[in-house]
């Protein structure tokens, strides 16, 4: 799964089988811009729609 934020491209590797419906998962990803891990909250609803939200 690829996400573009501002000018940077962030690649999150998530296996769709690991995401259970109506259960969220927090995935860290390294950010060279901030020079630290940035966390993303990934949620899949019962219909299969995926929402991604940046934490902090």
N, C-alpha and C positions, 0 to 999 in steps of 0.2 A: 504494500500500500504506500503510495507516495503522496506527500502533502506539500504544498507550496505556501510558505509564509513569507511575506514581504518579498525579498529578492532571493532568499535562501530556499533550498529544497531539502526537506527532511524526509528520510525514508524510514518508515516503521515496518518492521517485519513481524507480521501477525498471522498465525495459522487460523483460518476461519473455523476449523474444527475445535480450536481451543476456546473460542468465544461461545458461551452458552447464552441462549436467549434470556433477556431481562437480568443479566448479571454483568456488571462492569469489570473492567480490567485496567490497571495502571501500568503503562509501559514507559520506561525511561529511554531517552535518546540523547546522544551527545550533540551539543551545540557549540560550534566553533565561534559563533558570534558572541555568546555569553561565556564561553570557556567553562561550561559545566553541563551536567545532565539536566535536561528539561523533561518534565513528566507530562504524559498525555493520558487522558481518561477515555477509554473506548467502550462504547455501549452498543449492543445489538438488541433491537426489540424483537418481538415475536414474529413480525412480518419479514425480518431479515435486513431491515434498514440499519445502517451503521452510522453512529454519531461520534465525532472525535472532538474533544475539548482540551485545550492546553491548561495545565494546572500551574499556578504561580507564575 
